Amino acid sequence: MSNKLIEQFRQQEAENIALSVKFNRWSLVMIEVMIGEQEKKLVASDLPVDSESQDNFWSEIA
């Protein structure tokens, strides 16, 4: 019985790790998409590079 419980635990942990990896990959893709969108906005804008105005991109994320 003990071996069965250990095997169940290992299986659950393997599933949890797989889900964590999937979530991490999904998060990475979403961050890359968001960075790409922000870069497009910056390139499309005619604002000077050293603008005094603060972009609230990071405050929106937080």
N, CA, C and O atoms as CSV, one atom per row, in Angstrom:
chain,resi,resn,atom,element,x,y,z
A,1,MET,N,N,0.831,-1.192,0.000
A,1,MET,CA,C,0.000,0.000,0.000
A,1,MET,C,C,0.871,1.250,0.000
A,1,MET,O,O,0.549,2.234,-0.666
A,2,SER,N,N,1.957,1.213,0.735
A,2,SER,CA,C,2.842,2.367,0.815
A,2,SER,C,C,3.431,2.711,-0.548
A,2,SER,O,O,3.541,3.883,-0.907
A,3,ASN,N,N,3.809,1.681,-1.303
A,3,ASN,CA,C,4.364,1.918,-2.633
A,3,ASN,C,C,3.335,2.548,-3.558
A,3,ASN,O,O,3.669,3.378,-4.405
A,4,LYS,N,N,2.073,2.143,-3.387
A,4,LYS,CA,C,0.996,2.706,-4.207
A,4,LYS,C,C,0.830,4.197,-3.915
A,4,LYS,O,O,0.664,5.001,-4.832
A,5,LEU,N,N,0.876,4.558,-2.647
A,5,LEU,CA,C,0.753,5.966,-2.267
A,5,LEU,C,C,1.930,6.784,-2.788
A,5,LEU,O,O,1.758,7.907,-3.263
A,6,ILE,N,N,3.102,6.219,-2.694
A,6,ILE,CA,C,4.292,6.913,-3.201
A,6,ILE,C,C,4.177,7.123,-4.703
A,6,ILE,O,O,4.515,8.191,-5.214
A,7,GLU,N,N,3.703,6.109,-5.403
A,7,GLU,CA,C,3.549,6.220,-6.856
A,7,GLU,C,C,2.484,7.256,-7.215
A,7,GLU,O,O,2.657,8.013,-8.171
A,8,GLN,N,N,1.390,7.297,-6.462
A,8,GLN,CA,C,0.359,8.311,-6.688
A,8,GLN,C,C,0.925,9.708,-6.459
A,8,GLN,O,O,0.667,10.631,-7.232
A,9,PHE,N,N,1.693,9.849,-5.397
A,9,PHE,CA,C,2.308,11.139,-5.101
A,9,PHE,C,C,3.245,11.561,-6.230
A,9,PHE,O,O,3.216,12.713,-6.662
A,10,ARG,N,N,4.064,10.646,-6.702
A,10,ARG,CA,C,4.992,10.952,-7.797
A,10,ARG,C,C,4.231,11.364,-9.054
A,10,ARG,O,O,4.633,12.291,-9.758
A,11,GLN,N,N,3.130,10.666,-9.327
A,11,GLN,CA,C,2.327,10.994,-10.503
A,11,GLN,C,C,1.737,12.394,-10.375
A,11,GLN,O,O,1.768,13.171,-11.329
A,12,GLN,N,N,1.205,12.716,-9.209
A,12,GLN,CA,C,0.637,14.046,-8.985
A,12,GLN,C,C,1.708,15.119,-9.109
A,12,GLN,O,O,1.470,16.174,-9.697
A,13,GLU,N,N,2.871,14.856,-8.562
A,13,GLU,CA,C,3.961,15.824,-8.660
A,13,GLU,C,C,4.406,16.009,-10.107
A,13,GLU,O,O,4.703,17.127,-10.528
A,14,ALA,N,N,4.453,14.927,-10.861
A,14,ALA,CA,C,4.817,15.024,-12.278
A,14,ALA,C,C,3.790,15.856,-13.034
A,14,ALA,O,O,4.153,16.663,-13.889
A,15,GLU,N,N,2.507,15.664,-12.723
A,15,GLU,CA,C,1.455,16.457,-13.365
A,15,GLU,C,C,1.570,17.925,-12.973
A,15,GLU,O,O,1.405,18.809,-13.813
A,16,ASN,N,N,1.852,18.184,-11.700
A,16,ASN,CA,C,2.007,19.566,-11.239
A,16,ASN,C,C,3.184,20.248,-11.923
A,16,ASN,O,O,3.094,21.412,-12.313
A,17,ILE,N,N,4.277,19.527,-12.064
A,17,ILE,CA,C,5.453,20.090,-12.734
A,17,ILE,C,C,5.133,20.377,-14.189
A,17,ILE,O,O,5.519,21.421,-14.714
A,18,ALA,N,N,4.428,19.456,-14.850
A,18,ALA,CA,C,4.059,19.661,-16.253
A,18,ALA,C,C,3.168,20.889,-16.406
A,18,ALA,O,O,3.335,21.666,-17.346
A,19,LEU,N,N,2.228,21.064,-15.488
A,19,LEU,CA,C,1.360,22.244,-15.545
A,19,LEU,C,C,2.151,23.524,-15.290
A,19,LEU,O,O,1.896,24.547,-15.924
A,20,SER,N,N,3.096,23.472,-14.377
A,20,SER,CA,C,3.933,24.645,-14.103
A,20,SER,C,C,4.765,25.025,-15.313
A,20,SER,O,O,4.894,26.205,-15.636
A,21,VAL,N,N,5.327,24.034,-15.979
A,21,VAL,CA,C,6.116,24.299,-17.181
A,21,VAL,C,C,5.232,24.906,-18.260
A,21,VAL,O,O,5.624,25.860,-18.931
A,22,LYS,N,N,4.042,24.350,-18.423
A,22,LYS,CA,C,3.100,24.868,-19.429
A,22,LYS,C,C,2.740,26.321,-19.116
A,22,LYS,O,O,2.726,27.167,-20.011
A,23,PHE,N,N,2.450,26.610,-17.848
A,23,PHE,CA,C,2.106,27.969,-17.452
A,23,PHE,C,C,3.278,28.917,-17.662
A,23,PHE,O,O,3.087,30.040,-18.128
A,24,ASN,N,N,4.486,28.481,-17.327
A,24,ASN,CA,C,5.665,29.325,-17.512
A,24,ASN,C,C,5.886,29.646,-18.982
A,24,ASN,O,O,6.215,30.781,-19.328
A,25,ARG,N,N,5.708,28.659,-19.844
A,25,ARG,CA,C,5.861,28.895,-21.281
A,25,ARG,C,C,4.791,29.845,-21.789
A,25,ARG,O,O,5.078,30.739,-22.585
A,26,TRP,N,N,3.554,29.656,-21.330
A,26,TRP,CA,C,2.461,30.539,-21.719
A,26,TRP,C,C,2.747,31.967,-21.255
A,26,TRP,O,O,2.540,32.922,-22.003
A,27,SER,N,N,3.219,32.103,-20.034
A,27,SER,CA,C,3.542,33.429,-19.499
A,27,SER,C,C,4.639,34.091,-20.317
A,27,SER,O,O,4.563,35.285,-20.607
A,28,LEU,N,N,5.659,33.326,-20.689
A,28,LEU,CA,C,6.745,33.868,-21.496
A,28,LEU,C,C,6.224,34.375,-22.833
A,28,LEU,O,O,6.611,35.454,-23.280
A,29,VAL,N,N,5.356,33.610,-23.469
A,29,VAL,CA,C,4.784,34.033,-24.753
A,29,VAL,C,C,3.967,35.304,-24.571
A,29,VAL,O,O,4.062,36.219,-25.389
A,30,MET,N,N,3.172,35.373,-23.518
A,30,MET,CA,C,2.355,36.570,-23.285
A,30,MET,C,C,3.235,37.794,-23.037
A,30,MET,O,O,2.933,38.880,-23.531
A,31,ILE,N,N,4.298,37.634,-22.293
A,31,ILE,CA,C,5.211,38.751,-22.039
A,31,ILE,C,C,5.866,39.197,-23.335
A,31,ILE,O,O,6.001,40.396,-23.580
A,32,GLU,N,N,6.276,38.243,-24.172
A,32,GLU,CA,C,6.878,38.597,-25.457
A,32,GLU,C,C,5.883,39.347,-26.336
A,32,GLU,O,O,6.258,40.301,-27.016
A,33,VAL,N,N,4.616,38.925,-26.329
A,33,VAL,CA,C,3.585,39.613,-27.110
A,33,VAL,C,C,3.392,41.032,-26.585
A,33,VAL,O,O,3.299,41.978,-27.367
A,34,MET,N,N,3.332,41.179,-25.275
A,34,MET,CA,C,3.139,42.504,-24.685
A,34,MET,C,C,4.318,43.420,-24.998
A,34,MET,O,O,4.122,44.597,-25.301
A,35,ILE,N,N,5.523,42.900,-24.929
A,35,ILE,CA,C,6.700,43.701,-25.265
A,35,ILE,C,C,6.644,44.108,-26.727
A,35,ILE,O,O,6.934,45.256,-27.065
A,36,GLY,N,N,6.272,43.170,-27.600
A,36,GLY,CA,C,6.152,43.484,-29.023
A,36,GLY,C,C,5.128,44.571,-29.284
A,36,GLY,O,O,5.369,45.472,-30.086
A,37,GLU,N,N,3.985,44.496,-28.614
A,37,GLU,CA,C,2.958,45.525,-28.771
A,37,GLU,C,C,3.467,46.879,-28.296
A,37,GLU,O,O,3.233,47.898,-28.946
A,38,GLN,N,N,4.155,46.890,-27.174
A,38,GLN,CA,C,4.686,48.149,-26.650
A,38,GLN,C,C,5.742,48.718,-27.588
A,38,GLN,O,O,5.782,49.928,-27.812
A,39,GLU,N,N,6.593,47.865,-28.137
A,39,GLU,CA,C,7.604,48.332,-29.088
A,39,GLU,C,C,6.948,48.929,-30.326
A,39,GLU,O,O,7.404,49.952,-30.835
A,40,LYS,N,N,5.879,48.297,-30.816
A,40,LYS,CA,C,5.162,48.833,-31.979
A,40,LYS,C,C,4.586,50.208,-31.672
A,40,LYS,O,O,4.655,51.113,-32.504
A,41,LYS,N,N,4.016,50.368,-30.476
A,41,LYS,CA,C,3.476,51.668,-30.075
A,41,LYS,C,C,4.578,52.722,-30.042
A,41,LYS,O,O,4.393,53.842,-30.519
A,42,LEU,N,N,5.724,52.354,-29.474
A,42,LEU,CA,C,6.821,53.314,-29.372
A,42,LEU,C,C,7.367,53.684,-30.743
A,42,LEU,O,O,7.673,54.849,-31.000
A,43,VAL,N,N,7.490,52.692,-31.627
A,43,VAL,CA,C,8.005,52.962,-32.969
A,43,VAL,C,C,7.006,53.804,-33.755
A,43,VAL,O,O,7.403,54.686,-34.516
A,44,ALA,N,N,5.713,53.538,-33.577
A,44,ALA,CA,C,4.681,54.256,-34.325
A,44,ALA,C,C,4.500,55.686,-33.826
A,44,ALA,O,O,4.046,56.549,-34.577
A,45,SER,N,N,4.846,55.945,-32.579
A,45,SER,CA,C,4.660,57.294,-32.039
A,45,SER,C,C,5.758,58.206,-32.556
A,45,SER,O,O,6.850,57.761,-32.910
A,46,ASP,N,N,5.446,59.472,-32.590
A,46,ASP,CA,C,6.443,60.441,-33.034
A,46,ASP,C,C,7.040,61.193,-31.848
A,46,ASP,O,O,7.571,62.293,-32.001
A,47,LEU,N,N,6.948,60.595,-30.678
A,47,LEU,CA,C,7.501,61.227,-29.486
A,47,LEU,C,C,9.017,61.129,-29.501
A,47,LEU,O,O,9.577,60.152,-29.997
A,48,PRO,N,N,9.677,62.139,-28.960
A,48,PRO,CA,C,11.137,62.055,-28.862
A,48,PRO,C,C,11.536,60.941,-27.885
A,48,PRO,O,O,10.776,60.584,-26.984
A,49,VAL,N,N,12.715,60.416,-28.080
A,49,VAL,CA,C,13.178,59.303,-27.256
A,49,VAL,C,C,13.337,59.709,-25.800
A,49,VAL,O,O,13.032,58.924,-24.902
A,50,ASP,N,N,13.808,60.920,-25.556
A,50,ASP,CA,C,14.043,61.377,-24.188
A,50,ASP,C,C,12.873,62.202,-23.668
A,50,ASP,O,O,13.075,63.242,-23.041
A,51,SER,N,N,11.686,61.756,-23.919
A,51,SER,CA,C,10.486,62.474,-23.510
A,51,SER,C,C,10.419,62.589,-21.989
A,51,SER,O,O,10.799,61.665,-21.270
A,52,GLU,N,N,9.937,63.720,-21.514
A,52,GLU,CA,C,9.786,63.943,-20.081
A,52,GLU,C,C,8.567,63.207,-19.531
A,52,GLU,O,O,8.531,62.860,-18.350
A,53,SER,N,N,7.575,62.969,-20.376
A,53,SER,CA,C,6.355,62.320,-19.893
A,53,SER,C,C,6.625,60.852,-19.586
A,53,SER,O,O,7.375,60.176,-20.291
A,54,GLN,N,N,6.000,60.383,-18.527
A,54,GLN,CA,C,6.182,58.995,-18.105
A,54,GLN,C,C,5.156,58.107,-18.795
A,54,GLN,O,O,3.975,58.447,-18.863
A,55,ASP,N,N,5.604,56.984,-19.298
A,55,ASP,CA,C,4.704,55.995,-19.873
A,55,ASP,C,C,4.197,55.121,-18.733
A,55,ASP,O,O,4.989,54.640,-17.923
A,56,ASN,N,N,2.901,54.914,-18.663
A,56,ASN,CA,C,2.340,54.138,-17.560
A,56,ASN,C,C,2.189,52.662,-17.908
A,56,ASN,O,O,1.346,51.977,-17.330
A,57,PHE,N,N,2.988,52.166,-18.840
A,57,PHE,CA,C,2.919,50.758,-19.239
A,57,PHE,C,C,3.138,49.830,-18.050
A,57,PHE,O,O,2.357,48.904,-17.833
A,58,TRP,N,N,4.189,50.072,-17.283
A,58,TRP,CA,C,4.507,49.174,-16.172
A,58,TRP,C,C,3.516,49.324,-15.030
A,58,TRP,O,O,3.256,48.356,-14.315
A,59,SER,N,N,2.957,50.512,-14.842
A,59,SER,CA,C,1.961,50.664,-13.784
A,59,SER,C,C,0.666,49.955,-14.152
A,59,SER,O,O,-0.057,49.495,-13.267
A,60,GLU,N,N,0.357,49.858,-15.454
A,60,GLU,CA,C,-0.825,49.113,-15.878
A,60,GLU,C,C,-0.648,47.624,-15.620
A,60,GLU,O,O,-1.611,46.936,-15.282
A,61,ILE,N,N,0.563,47.125,-15.774
A,61,ILE,CA,C,0.823,45.701,-15.569
A,61,ILE,C,C,0.722,45.348,-14.091
A,61,ILE,O,O,0.196,44.294,-13.732
A,62,ALA,N,N,1.223,46.224,-13.243
A,62,ALA,CA,C,1.230,45.953,-11.799
A,62,ALA,C,C,-0.126,46.031,-11.226
A,62,ALA,O,O,-0.301,45.830,-10.024
